[in-house]
Amino acid sequence: MTREEAIKHLEEWKECISSAYRRQVIDMAIEALSADVLQGEWLQREIIDDDMECGVNDDATECSVCGYVFDSHYWAKTYFNYCPNCGAKMKGGDSE
């Protein structure tokens, strides 16, 4: 199902709902589906890390959209196809 089809179904279903609260929830879902999807990528970075013996983590990664730093470039690219901070969809990586 595409986003457009989902929005159409929600709008049709909303007309059958009498509860104001449930209609509001459907409106929120339609708004979320209608929003533009942020696109980003994981950028490998070296960061200062006091917990590491050498003081530098050269396996860190950063979201190109919001700057959120994840301490493992491999982990982020392999298991996260979105940024947990801003929700940007990441291009590239093993999970796309």
N, CA, C and O atoms as a MOPAC input file, in Angstrom:
PM7 MOZYME 1SCF
protein

 N      0.84600 1    -1.17400 1     0.00000 1
 C      0.00000 1     0.00000 1     0.00000 1
 C      0.89500 1     1.24100 1     0.00000 1
 O      1.85600 1     1.31500 1     0.76600 1
 N      0.58900 1     2.18700 1    -0.83300 1
 C      1.35600 1     3.41700 1    -0.88900 1
 C      0.86300 1     4.39000 1     0.18300 1
 O     -0.19400 1     4.18600 1     0.78000 1
 N      1.63800 1     5.44400 1     0.41900 1
 C      1.19800 1     6.46800 1     1.38300 1
 C     -0.10000 1     7.10600 1     0.92100 1
 O     -0.99200 1     7.36100 1     1.73000 1
 N     -0.20800 1     7.36600 1    -0.37500 1
 C     -1.41200 1     7.99700 1    -0.91200 1
 C     -2.64300 1     7.11000 1    -0.70000 1
 O     -3.71400 1     7.60500 1    -0.34700 1
 N     -2.48900 1     5.80600 1    -0.91400 1
 C     -3.60000 1     4.87000 1    -0.69000 1
 C     -3.98200 1     4.81800 1     0.78200 1
 O     -5.16500 1     4.76800 1     1.11700 1
 N     -2.98300 1     4.83000 1     1.66500 1
 C     -3.25700 1     4.80900 1     3.09900 1
 C     -4.01000 1     6.06300 1     3.52600 1
 O     -4.95300 1     5.98500 1     4.31400 1
 N     -3.59900 1     7.21500 1     3.01100 1
 C     -4.28500 1     8.47100 1     3.33400 1
 C     -5.73000 1     8.42300 1     2.84800 1
 O     -6.64300 1     8.83100 1     3.56600 1
 N     -5.93800 1     7.92600 1     1.63400 1
 C     -7.29500 1     7.82500 1     1.07600 1
 C     -8.16700 1     6.94300 1     1.95700 1
 O     -9.30400 1     7.30500 1     2.25900 1
 N     -7.65100 1     5.78800 1     2.37400 1
 C     -8.42000 1     4.87400 1     3.22200 1
 C     -8.73200 1     5.50700 1     4.57700 1
 O     -9.84500 1     5.36700 1     5.08500 1
 N     -7.76100 1     6.19900 1     5.15900 1
 C     -7.99700 1     6.85800 1     6.44500 1
 C     -9.05600 1     7.95200 1     6.32900 1
 O     -9.91000 1     8.08800 1     7.20500 1
 N     -9.00100 1     8.72900 1     5.24900 1
 C    -10.00500 1     9.78100 1     5.05000 1
 C    -11.39400 1     9.19300 1     4.88600 1
 O    -12.36700 1     9.73400 1     5.41000 1
 N    -11.49100 1     8.07900 1     4.15500 1
 C    -12.79200 1     7.40900 1     3.98800 1
 C    -13.28300 1     6.84600 1     5.32200 1
 O    -14.46400 1     6.96000 1     5.65300 1
 N    -12.38400 1     6.24600 1     6.07600 1
 C    -12.74600 1     5.64000 1     7.35600 1
 C    -13.16000 1     6.71100 1     8.36400 1
 O    -14.05900 1     6.49500 1     9.17700 1
 N    -12.49800 1     7.86700 1     8.30200 1
 C    -12.78800 1     8.95800 1     9.23600 1
 C    -14.24800 1     9.40900 1     9.12300 1
 O    -14.85600 1     9.79300 1    10.12200 1
 N    -14.80200 1     9.36500 1     7.92800 1
 C    -16.18800 1     9.78200 1     7.71600 1
 C    -17.17800 1     8.88000 1     8.44400 1
 O    -18.30700 1     9.29400 1     8.70800 1
 N    -16.77500 1     7.66000 1     8.77000 1
 C    -17.66400 1     6.71100 1     9.45500 1
 C    -17.52500 1     6.75300 1    10.97500 1
 O    -18.26600 1     6.06800 1    11.67900 1
 N    -16.59800 1     7.53900 1    11.48400 1
 C    -16.30400 1     7.59000 1    12.91500 1
 C    -17.04900 1     8.76000 1    13.54700 1
 O    -16.99900 1     9.88300 1    13.04500 1
 N    -17.73800 1     8.48800 1    14.65100 1
 C    -18.47100 1     9.56600 1    15.32000 1
 C    -17.68500 1    10.17300 1    16.48100 1
 O    -17.95000 1    11.31000 1    16.87100 1
 N    -16.73300 1     9.44500 1    17.03500 1
 C    -15.94400 1     9.91900 1    18.17200 1
 C    -14.98300 1    11.02400 1    17.73200 1
 O    -14.17800 1    10.83300 1    16.82100 1
 N    -15.07800 1    12.18200 1    18.39300 1
 C    -14.18800 1    13.30900 1    18.06400 1
 C    -12.73500 1    12.93900 1    18.31500 1
 O    -11.85600 1    13.31800 1    17.54200 1
 N    -12.47600 1    12.19900 1    19.39200 1
 C    -11.10200 1    11.80300 1    19.71300 1
 C    -10.53900 1    10.90300 1    18.60400 1
 O     -9.41600 1    11.11000 1    18.14400 1
 N    -11.30600 1     9.92500 1    18.18600 1
 C    -10.82100 1     9.00600 1    17.14500 1
 C    -10.62500 1     9.72800 1    15.81600 1
 O     -9.69600 1     9.41000 1    15.07400 1
 N    -11.48500 1    10.69300 1    15.50700 1
 C    -11.30800 1    11.49000 1    14.28800 1
 C    -10.02300 1    12.30700 1    14.38200 1
 O     -9.32600 1    12.48500 1    13.38300 1
 N     -9.70600 1    12.80700 1    15.58000 1
 C     -8.47600 1    13.57400 1    15.77900 1
 C     -7.24700 1    12.67500 1    15.58600 1
 O     -6.25700 1    13.09200 1    14.98700 1
 N     -7.31800 1    11.45200 1    16.09300 1
 C     -6.21100 1    10.49600 1    15.92500 1
 C     -6.00900 1    10.19400 1    14.44200 1
 O     -4.87300 1    10.13100 1    13.97200 1
 N     -7.08900 1    10.01000 1    13.71200 1
 C     -6.98600 1     9.75300 1    12.27100 1
 C     -6.38100 1    10.96300 1    11.56600 1
 O     -5.54900 1    10.80600 1    10.67100 1
 N     -6.79300 1    12.17900 1    11.96200 1
 C     -6.20800 1    13.39300 1    11.37400 1
 C     -4.70200 1    13.45100 1    11.62400 1
 O     -3.94000 1    13.84500 1    10.74000 1
 N     -4.27000 1    13.05900 1    12.82800 1
 C     -2.83500 1    13.05600 1    13.14000 1
 C     -2.10400 1    12.03700 1    12.26900 1
 O     -0.99800 1    12.30900 1    11.80000 1
 N     -2.70400 1    10.87300 1    12.04700 1
 C     -2.07800 1     9.85100 1    11.20100 1
 C     -1.97200 1    10.34500 1     9.75900 1
 O     -0.95100 1    10.13800 1     9.10400 1
 N     -3.02300 1    10.99500 1     9.26600 1
 C     -3.00400 1    11.54100 1     7.91000 1
 C     -1.91500 1    12.60600 1     7.78900 1
 O     -1.19200 1    12.64900 1     6.79300 1
 N     -1.79900 1    13.46200 1     8.79900 1
 C     -0.76600 1    14.50500 1     8.79100 1
 C      0.63100 1    13.89100 1     8.76600 1
 O      1.50600 1    14.34800 1     8.03000 1
 N      0.83000 1    12.85100 1     9.57500 1
 C      2.14500 1    12.19500 1     9.61800 1
 C      2.47200 1    11.53800 1     8.27900 1
 O      3.61300 1    11.60100 1     7.82000 1
 N      1.49000 1    10.91600 1     7.66000 1
 C      1.72000 1    10.27900 1     6.36600 1
 C      1.94600 1    11.29500 1     5.25600 1
 O      2.62100 1    11.00000 1     4.27000 1
 N      1.38300 1    12.49500 1     5.41200 1
 C      1.50000 1    13.52800 1     4.39000 1
 C      2.80500 1    14.30600 1     4.47200 1
 O      3.19200 1    14.96900 1     3.51000 1
 N      3.48100 1    14.23100 1     5.60400 1
 C      4.70500 1    15.00700 1     5.81200 1
 C      5.81700 1    14.52200 1     4.88900 1
 O      5.90400 1    13.33800 1     4.56200 1
 N      6.65700 1    15.45300 1     4.47900 1
 C      7.83100 1    15.09100 1     3.68300 1
 C      8.77400 1    14.24600 1     4.52600 1
 O      8.93600 1    14.48000 1     5.72300 1
 N      9.38700 1    13.27100 1     3.89300 1
 C     10.33700 1    12.40400 1     4.57500 1
 C     11.73100 1    13.02100 1     4.46500 1
 O     12.21400 1    13.28300 1     3.36400 1
 N     12.37100 1    13.25100 1     5.60700 1
 C     13.73400 1    13.76600 1     5.60100 1
 C     14.67400 1    12.69300 1     5.07100 1
 O     14.51900 1    11.51700 1     5.40100 1
 N     15.63300 1    13.07700 1     4.26500 1
 C     16.64000 1    12.15800 1     3.73300 1
 C     17.99700 1    12.54000 1     4.31100 1
 O     18.36000 1    13.71600 1     4.32300 1
 N     18.73000 1    11.57100 1     4.77800 1
 C     20.04900 1    11.82900 1     5.32900 1
 C     20.98200 1    10.67100 1     5.05200 1
 O     20.64800 1     9.74400 1     4.31300 1
 N     22.15800 1    10.73800 1     5.65700 1
 C     23.10700 1     9.63100 1     5.55900 1
 C     23.98100 1     9.63500 1     6.80100 1
 O     24.18600 1    10.66900 1     7.43700 1
 N     24.48900 1     8.46100 1     7.12900 1
 C     25.42100 1     8.34800 1     8.24600 1
 C     26.80400 1     8.75000 1     7.77000 1
 O     27.31300 1     8.19600 1     6.79600 1
 N     27.41400 1     9.70500 1     8.44800 1
 C     28.75400 1    10.17800 1     8.11000 1
 C     29.73100 1     9.68000 1     9.16500 1
 O     29.56500 1     9.95900 1    10.35300 1
 N     30.75000 1     8.94300 1     8.73000 1
 C     31.72300 1     8.41200 1     9.68300 1
 C     32.55100 1     9.55700 1    10.26100 1
 O     33.00200 1    10.43400 1     9.52500 1
 N     32.74800 1     9.54800 1    11.56800 1
 C     33.44300 1    10.62300 1    12.27500 1
 C     34.38200 1    10.06100 1    13.32800 1
 O     34.18900 1     8.95400 1    13.83100 1
 N     35.39600 1    10.84200 1    13.65000 1
 C     36.23000 1    10.57100 1    14.82300 1
 C     35.75300 1    11.51000 1    15.91700 1
 O     35.61100 1    12.71100 1    15.68700 1
 N     35.50800 1    10.97900 1    17.09300 1
 C     35.07200 1    11.82400 1    18.20300 1
 C     35.95000 1    11.55700 1    19.41800 1
 O     36.52200 1    10.47600 1    19.55900 1
 N     36.04900 1    12.54200 1    20.28400 1
 C     36.76600 1    12.37000 1    21.55500 1
 C     35.87400 1    11.55100 1    22.47600 1
 O     34.71100 1    11.89200 1    22.69100 1
 N     36.41800 1    10.48000 1    23.01300 1
 C     35.65100 1     9.59000 1    23.88800 1
 C     36.50900 1     9.25800 1    25.09900 1
 O     37.43500 1     8.45300 1    25.00300 1
 N     36.21100 1     9.86800 1    26.22800 1
 C     36.99000 1     9.66200 1    27.45300 1
 C     36.91500 1     8.23200 1    27.97500 1
 O     37.76600 1     7.81400 1    28.76000 1
 N     35.90100 1     7.47600 1    27.54500 1
 C     35.76500 1     6.09300 1    28.01300 1
 C     36.71400 1     5.13700 1    27.28600 1
 O     36.94400 1     4.02200 1    27.75400 1
 N     37.25400 1     5.55800 1    26.16800 1
 C     38.15000 1     4.69000 1    25.41000 1
 C     39.58700 1     4.92800 1    25.85300 1
 O     39.95200 1     6.03600 1    26.24500 1
 N     40.39300 1     3.87800 1    25.78600 1
 C     41.77800 1     3.95200 1    26.24200 1
 C     42.58200 1     5.01100 1    25.48600 1
 O     43.36800 1     5.74000 1    26.09000 1
 N     42.38800 1     5.09700 1    24.17000 1
 C     43.14800 1     6.07800 1    23.38400 1
 C     42.48700 1     7.45400 1    23.37000 1
 O     43.08700 1     8.42400 1    22.90700 1
 N     41.25700 1     7.54600 1    23.87300 1
 C     40.57000 1     8.83200 1    23.94300 1
 C     39.86300 1     9.25000 1    22.66700 1
 O     39.21300 1    10.29500 1    22.63700 1
 N     39.97900 1     8.44300 1    21.60100 1
 C     39.33500 1     8.78700 1    20.33600 1
 C     38.54600 1     7.57600 1    19.84100 1
 O     39.04800 1     6.45300 1    19.84200 1
 N     37.31600 1     7.81900 1    19.42300 1
 C     36.50400 1     6.77800 1    18.80700 1
 C     36.45900 1     7.07100 1    17.31900 1
 O     35.77900 1     8.00400 1    16.89100 1
 N     37.18500 1     6.27400 1    16.51800 1
 C     37.21400 1     6.52300 1    15.07900 1
 C     36.13300 1     5.74000 1    14.34200 1
 O     36.12000 1     5.70700 1    13.11200 1
 N     35.22500 1     5.11000 1    15.08900 1
 C     34.14000 1     4.33900 1    14.48500 1
 C     32.79500 1     5.02100 1    14.69900 1
 O     31.75400 1     4.40300 1    14.47400 1
 N     32.79200 1     6.27300 1    15.12700 1
 C     31.53500 1     6.97500 1    15.38100 1
 C     30.89000 1     7.39600 1    14.05800 1
 O     31.54500 1     7.42800 1    13.01700 1
 N     29.61500 1     7.71300 1    14.11900 1
 C     28.90000 1     8.18300 1    12.93700 1
 C     27.95400 1     9.30700 1    13.33300 1
 O     27.50000 1     9.37900 1    14.47400 1
 N     27.66600 1    10.17800 1    12.38100 1
 C     26.84600 1    11.35800 1    12.65100 1
 C     25.74300 1    11.46000 1    11.60100 1
 O     25.98200 1    11.20300 1    10.42200 1
 N     24.54500 1    11.83200 1    12.02200 1
 C     23.43200 1    12.06400 1    11.10600 1
 C     23.69900 1    13.35000 1    10.32700 1
 O     23.98500 1    14.38800 1    10.92200 1
 N     23.60800 1    13.28500 1     9.01300 1
 C     23.86900 1    14.46000 1     8.18500 1
 C     22.76600 1    15.51400 1     8.29900 1
 O     22.96100 1    16.65400 1     7.87800 1
 N     21.61800 1    15.15000 1     8.86100 1
 C     20.49900 1    16.09700 1     8.98100 1
 C     20.54900 1    16.86300 1    10.29900 1
 O     20.48700 1    18.09300 1    10.31000 1
 N     20.66300 1    16.12700 1    11.42100 1
 C     20.55800 1    16.79800 1    12.72800 1
 C     21.84900 1    16.79300 1    13.53800 1
 O     21.93800 1    17.47700 1    14.55800 1
 N     22.85800 1    16.02700 1    13.09700 1
 C     24.12900 1    15.99600 1    13.81600 1
 C     24.16900 1    15.01000 1    14.96900 1
 O     25.14100 1    14.98900 1    15.72500 1
 N     23.12600 1    14.18400 1    15.12200 1
 C     23.11000 1    13.17500 1    16.18000 1
 C     24.30100 1    12.23900 1    16.00400 1
 O     24.55000 1    11.75200 1    14.90100 1
 N     25.03400 1    11.98600 1    17.08000 1
 C     26.22200 1    11.13000 1    17.01000 1
 C     25.90600 1     9.76000 1    17.59300 1
 O     25.38800 1     9.64000 1    18.70300 1
 N     26.22900 1     8.73900 1    16.82400 1
 C     26.05300 1     7.34300 1    17.21900 1
 C     27.45600 1     6.78600 1    17.38200 1
 O     28.30800 1     7.02800 1    16.52700 1
 N     27.72300 1     6.05300 1    18.44700 1
 C     29.11000 1     5.66900 1    18.72300 1
 C     29.64600 1     4.51100 1    17.88800 1
 O     30.79500 1     4.11200 1    18.07600 1
 N     28.85500 1     3.96200 1    16.97700 1
 C     29.34700 1     2.88600 1    16.12400 1
 C     28.84100 1     3.08200 1    14.69900 1
 O     27.64700 1     2.93800 1    14.43300 1
 N     29.74600 1     3.40800 1    13.79100 1
 C     29.38700 1     3.59100 1    12.38300 1
 C     28.82000 1     2.29000 1    11.82100 1
 O     27.79400 1     2.30800 1    11.14200 1
 N     29.47300 1     1.16600 1    12.09500 1
 C     29.00600 1    -0.13200 1    11.61000 1
 C     27.59700 1    -0.42200 1    12.11600 1
 O     26.72400 1    -0.81300 1    11.34100 1
 N     27.37600 1    -0.23300 1    13.40900 1
 C     26.07500 1    -0.53100 1    14.01600 1
 C     24.97800 1     0.34200 1    13.39900 1
 O     23.89900 1    -0.15100 1    13.07000 1
 N     25.25600 1     1.63400 1    13.24400 1
 C     24.27000 1     2.55600 1    12.68100 1
 C     23.91900 1     2.18000 1    11.24300 1
 O     22.74100 1     2.10500 1    10.89300 1
 N     24.93800 1     1.94300 1    10.40400 1
 C     24.68500 1     1.61400 1     8.99600 1
 C     24.03800 1     0.25500 1     8.82400 1
 O     23.28100 1     0.04600 1     7.87600 1
 N     24.32200 1    -0.67300 1     9.72700 1
 C     23.78700 1    -2.02400 1     9.59500 1
 C     22.36600 1    -2.14400 1    10.13700 1
 O     21.53600 1    -2.83200 1     9.54300 1
 N     22.07800 1    -1.48700 1    11.25100 1
 C     20.81000 1    -1.71800 1    11.93700 1
 C     19.84600 1    -0.53100 1    11.95300 1
 O     18.68900 1    -0.70200 1    12.33600 1
 N     20.27800 1     0.65700 1    11.55300 1
 C     19.40400 1     1.82800 1    11.59300 1
 C     19.28100 1     2.44800 1    10.20500 1
 O     20.22500 1     3.06700 1     9.71300 1
 N     18.11400 1     2.28200 1     9.57300 1
 C     17.88800 1     2.94200 1     8.28700 1
 C     17.18800 1     4.28100 1     8.49500 1
 O     16.67100 1     4.87300 1     7.54700 1
 N     17.17400 1     4.75300 1     9.74300 1
 C     16.63400 1     6.06400 1    10.08600 1
 C     17.40900 1     6.59400 1    11.28000 1
 O     18.03300 1     5.82700 1    12.01300 1
 N     17.37000 1     7.90400 1    11.47500 1
 C     18.02000 1     8.50600 1    12.64500 1
 C     17.05700 1     8.44200 1    13.82200 1
 O     15.92100 1     8.90100 1    13.70100 1
 N     17.47700 1     7.88400 1    14.96200 1
 C     16.57700 1     7.80200 1    16.11300 1
 C     16.28200 1     9.17100 1    16.73300 1
 O     15.37300 1     9.29300 1    17.55400 1
 N     17.03600 1    10.19000 1    16.35200 1
 C     16.82500 1    11.52900 1    16.91300 1
 C     15.83100 1    12.34600 1    16.08700 1
 O     14.88300 1    12.90200 1    16.64200 1
 N     16.03500 1    12.42800 1    14.76200 1
 C     15.18000 1    13.28300 1    13.92900 1
 C     14.26600 1    12.50600 1    12.98600 1
 O     13.36700 1    13.08400 1    12.37600 1
 N     14.49300 1    11.18300 1    12.86200 1
 C     13.64000 1    10.36000 1    12.01000 1
 C     14.01100 1    10.36400 1    10.54100 1
 O     13.29500 1     9.77400 1     9.73200 1
 N     15.11200 1    11.01400 1    10.16800 1
 C     15.51400 1    11.06200 1     8.76500 1
 C     15.79200 1     9.65800 1     8.24700 1
 O     16.42900 1     8.85100 1     8.92400 1
 N     15.30800 1     9.37300 1     7.03900 1
 C     15.57600 1     8.08700 1     6.39200 1
 C     16.98200 1     8.14700 1     5.83100 1
 O     17.33400 1     9.07300 1     5.10000 1
 N     17.77800 1     7.15500 1     6.17900 1
 C     19.17300 1     7.12800 1     5.74900 1
 C     19.32100 1     6.40800 1     4.41700 1
 O     18.76600 1     5.32800 1     4.21400 1
 N     20.07400 1     7.01800 1     3.51600 1
 C     20.38000 1     6.34800 1     2.26300 1
 C     21.67200 1     5.57200 1     2.43900 1
 O     22.52300 1     5.93200 1     3.25200 1
 N     21.80900 1     4.50700 1     1.66900 1
 C     23.00000 1     3.67700 1     1.78800 1
 C     22.90200 1     2.77000 1     2.99100 1
 O     21.88100 1     2.74600 1     3.67800 1
 N     23.94500 1     2.03500 1     3.24500 1
 C     23.96000 1     1.13500 1     4.39400 1
 C     23.36000 1    -0.21000 1     4.03800 1
 O     22.76700 1    -0.38500 1     2.97400 1
 N     23.52400 1    -1.14300 1     4.93400 1
 C     23.09200 1    -2.50500 1     4.70200 1
 C     21.59500 1    -2.70900 1     4.92200 1
 O     21.03700 1    -3.70800 1     4.46900 1
 N     20.93800 1    -1.77300 1     5.61300 1
 C     19.54700 1    -1.99400 1     5.98200 1
 C     18.56400 1    -1.29100 1     5.05300 1
 O     17.35800 1    -1.33000 1     5.30100 1
 N     19.04500 1    -0.65000 1     3.99400 1
 C     18.13400 1     0.06100 1     3.11000 1
 C     17.43200 1    -0.89300 1     2.17700 1
 O     16.62000 1    -0.46800 1     1.35500 1

